[in-house]
Amino acid sequence: MMTRAGEIERSIITACRKGIWSKFVRAVKEYELVSAGDKIAVCISGGKDSMLLAKCMQELMRHSPIPFSLEFLVMDPGYAPENRALIEENAALMELPVHIFETQIFGAVTEIEKNPCYLCARMRRGYLYEEAKKLGCNKIALGHHFDDVIETILMGIFYGGQMQSMPPKLKSTSHPGMQLIRPLYYVHEEDIVRWKERNGLRFLRCACRFTELSAAKEDESKRQEMKKLIAAMKKTNPNADISIFRSAYNVHVDTLIQYDSKGKKYPFLERFDQDR
């Protein structure tokens, strides 16, 4: 008789194959996210995205011709006891052998008034790299998906005054030899939600204490605003999200007033004069 964990795994490669598994495998292959001999720390926050990523990576490890290993890394930045318990329950249900370590990041940023979310994210990333390195890992895998990518593009334009995307992998500048990978790069959030609901799973909505303290915080967030904007755009253009995503593949730098590459600026007039 198939276990509950087995049913959840099977749903990924059967009922959810088109929306999740095929797109997951496509990103792994297309961007060469996994190499022979890798030891990858799959970072689990307790939300639906990272839990799905963990199961996808576990399934890939079992069947991939490329030999690699995994650590399932959970950082407790100061969760409420019930949230920590939910993560542990889901890990046991899904047969994920998690390695949990504790920090006090939430306590450190709670009193910060300016950009607490940015500071929290930076600190969390640093701790994850450090713990992954201690475990002998050379990569960390995060659960960012397709929707995160397009929301990041729009947030940069509307609130950062810049054009940037979220790459499928990057090299750490603070931890030499370490890489960050995003295997769910092509997976849409709506398909992750379908997988969760199909299996009757309940995850943390957000790992952030600010959201725990006030559900209204989520509605006020810039990312939620981008979600609503994209949903509104899709009412008149069903492929609006696809177009936003593809824009990062079709950047015509000669038409830009200025662009940066590896810290060097390339102004329009300077380039214009060089063409004379």
C-alpha positions in Angstrom: 0.0 0.0 0.0 1.4 3.4 -1.0 2.3 5.7 1.9 1.0 9.3 2.2 4.4 10.6 1.2 4.3 8.3 -1.8 0.9 9.6 -2.9 2.2 13.2 -2.7 5.3 12.3 -4.7 3.3 10.4 -7.3 1.0 13.4 -7.8 4.0 15.5 -8.9 5.0 13.3 -11.7 1.5 12.2 -12.8 -1.5 14.5 -12.2 0.8 17.6 -11.9 3.3 16.5 -14.5 2.6 19.2 -17.1 2.4 22.1 -14.7 5.1 21.1 -12.3 7.4 18.2 -13.0 8.0 18.9 -16.7 8.8 22.6 -16.1 11.0 21.7 -13.1 13.1 19.3 -15.2 13.2 21.7 -18.1 14.7 24.5 -15.9 17.2 22.0 -14.3 18.4 20.9 -17.7 18.2 24.2 -19.6 20.2 26.2 -17.0 22.4 23.3 -15.9 21.4 23.7 -12.3 22.6 20.3 -11.1 26.1 18.8 -11.8 27.7 15.5 -11.0 29.0 15.5 -7.4 26.9 18.5 -6.2 25.8 18.5 -2.7 22.7 20.8 -2.6 21.1 22.4 0.4 17.4 22.6 -0.3 16.2 25.6 1.8 12.8 25.0 3.4 10.9 28.0 4.8 7.8 26.0 5.6 5.7 27.5 2.7 4.2 25.6 -0.2 7.0 26.6 -2.7 9.9 25.3 -0.7 8.2 22.1 0.4 7.3 21.4 -3.3 10.9 22.1 -4.3 12.1 19.7 -1.7 10.0 16.9 -3.0 10.9 17.6 -6.6 14.6 17.6 -5.8 14.2 14.4 -3.8 12.5 12.7 -6.7 15.1 14.0 -9.1 17.9 12.6 -7.0 16.3 9.2 -6.9 16.0 8.9 -10.7 18.5 11.3 -12.3 21.5 9.7 -14.2 23.6 12.6 -12.7 24.9 11.6 -9.2 24.3 14.3 -6.6 23.2 14.5 -2.9 20.9 16.7 -0.9 20.5 18.3 2.5 17.1 19.6 3.5 17.8 22.7 5.4 15.4 24.5 7.7 16.3 27.7 9.4 14.2 28.7 12.4 14.7 32.5 12.6 12.4 32.8 15.6 9.1 31.1 14.6 6.1 31.0 16.8 6.0 27.5 18.3 3.0 26.4 16.3 4.7 27.4 13.0 7.8 25.5 13.9 5.6 22.5 14.7 3.8 22.7 11.4 7.1 22.6 9.5 8.2 19.6 11.4 4.8 17.8 10.9 4.9 18.5 7.1 8.5 17.3 6.9 7.6 14.0 8.7 4.4 13.6 6.5 6.4 14.1 3.3 9.4 12.0 4.5 11.9 14.8 4.3 14.8 14.3 6.6 15.2 18.0 7.6 18.2 19.6 9.3 16.9 22.4 11.5 19.1 25.1 12.9 18.1 28.2 14.9 18.9 31.9 14.6 17.2 35.0 16.1 16.8 37.0 12.9 13.1 37.9 13.6 14.1 39.4 17.0 16.9 41.4 15.4 14.8 43.0 12.7 11.5 43.5 14.5 12.4 46.9 15.7 13.8 48.1 12.4 11.5 50.6 10.8 13.2 51.1 7.5 13.3 48.1 5.1 13.0 45.4 7.7 12.0 42.8 5.0 15.1 43.6 3.0 17.4 43.3 6.0 15.7 40.0 7.1 16.1 38.5 3.6 19.8 39.4 3.5 20.4 38.0 6.9 18.5 34.8 6.2 20.4 34.2 2.9 23.7 34.7 4.7 22.8 32.2 7.5 21.7 29.6 4.9 24.9 29.9 3.0 26.9 29.5 6.2 25.0 26.4 7.4 25.0 24.8 4.0 28.8 25.3 3.8 29.2 23.6 7.2 27.3 20.6 5.8 29.7 20.4 2.9 27.2 21.8 0.3 28.3 23.8 -2.8 24.8 25.0 -3.7 21.6 26.2 -2.0 18.3 25.8 -3.8 15.5 28.2 -3.2 11.8 27.9 -4.1 11.3 31.0 -6.2 9.0 30.3 -9.1 7.8 32.0 -12.4 5.5 34.4 -10.6 8.3 35.6 -8.3 10.4 36.4 -11.4 7.8 38.5 -13.1 6.8 40.3 -9.9 10.5 41.1 -9.3 10.8 42.6 -12.8 7.7 44.9 -12.2 8.8 45.8 -8.6 12.1 46.9 -10.0 10.5 49.2 -12.6 7.7 50.7 -10.4 9.6 51.0 -7.1 13.3 50.7 -7.8 13.5 52.7 -11.0 15.5 50.0 -12.6 15.2 47.1 -15.0 16.4 43.8 -13.6 15.3 40.2 -13.3 15.8 37.2 -11.0 18.3 34.8 -12.6 17.9 31.0 -12.4 21.2 30.7 -10.8 24.0 33.0 -9.5 27.4 32.8 -7.8 27.7 34.0 -4.2 29.9 37.0 -3.8 30.2 36.6 -0.1 30.7 32.8 0.0 33.3 31.8 -2.7 32.5 28.5 -4.4 28.9 28.6 -3.4 26.0 29.0 -5.9 22.3 29.7 -5.5 19.8 27.8 -7.9 16.1 28.2 -8.5 14.8 25.0 -10.0 11.1 26.1 -10.0 12.0 28.9 -12.3 9.3 27.9 -14.9 6.7 26.7 -12.5 3.6 28.9 -12.1 2.3 29.6 -8.6 -1.3 28.5 -9.6 0.1 25.0 -10.4 1.8 24.9 -7.0 -1.5 25.8 -5.3 -3.3 23.1 -7.3 -0.8 20.5 -6.1 -1.2 21.6 -2.5 -5.0 21.5 -2.7 -5.1 18.2 -4.5 -3.1 16.6 -1.7 -5.0 18.4 1.1 -1.8 20.0 2.4 -1.5 23.0 4.8 1.7 25.0 4.9 2.8 28.3 6.4 1.5 31.2 4.3 4.6 33.2 5.2 7.6 32.7 7.3 7.7 36.3 8.4 6.8 37.4 11.9 5.3 40.7 10.5 2.7 38.6 8.6 2.1 36.5 11.7 1.4 39.6 13.7 -0.9 41.2 11.1 -2.5 39.5 8.1 -3.1 42.9 6.7 0.6 43.3 6.2 0.5 40.9 3.3 -2.1 42.9 1.5 0.0 46.0 2.0 3.2 44.4 0.6 4.6 45.5 -2.8 4.7 41.9 -4.0 0.9 41.5 -3.3 0.3 44.7 -5.2 2.2 43.3 -8.2 0.1 40.1 -8.1 -3.1 42.2 -8.3 -1.7 44.3 -11.1 -0.7 41.2 -13.2 -4.1 39.6 -12.5 -5.8 42.8 -13.7 -3.7 42.9 -16.8 -4.5 39.3 -17.7 -8.2 40.2 -17.9 -7.5 42.0 -21.1 -4.3 40.2 -22.1 -4.3 36.6 -20.9 -0.6 36.3 -21.9 0.6 39.4 -20.0 2.5 37.3 -17.5 4.3 35.4 -20.3 5.2 38.7 -22.0 6.7 40.1 -18.8 8.8 37.0 -18.4 10.0 36.9 -22.0 11.0 40.6 -21.8 14.0 39.4 -19.7 15.0 37.3 -22.7 14.6 40.1 -25.3 16.6 43.0 -23.9 17.8 45.4 -26.7 20.6 47.2 -24.9 21.3 49.6 -27.7 17.9 51.2 -27.1 18.5 51.8 -23.4 19.6 55.2 -22.1 22.1 53.5 -19.8 22.8 50.0 -18.6 25.2 48.4 -16.1 27.3 45.3 -16.7 29.5 43.9 -13.9 29.6 47.2 -12.1 30.5 49.3 -15.2 28.0 51.9 -16.6 27.4 52.3 -20.3 25.7 55.6 -20.9 23.8 56.2 -24.2 25.8 59.3 -25.3 29.1 57.6 -24.8 27.9 54.6 -26.9 26.4 57.0 -29.4 29.6 58.9 -29.9 31.7 55.7 -30.2 29.5 54.7 -33.2 30.4 57.8 -35.2 
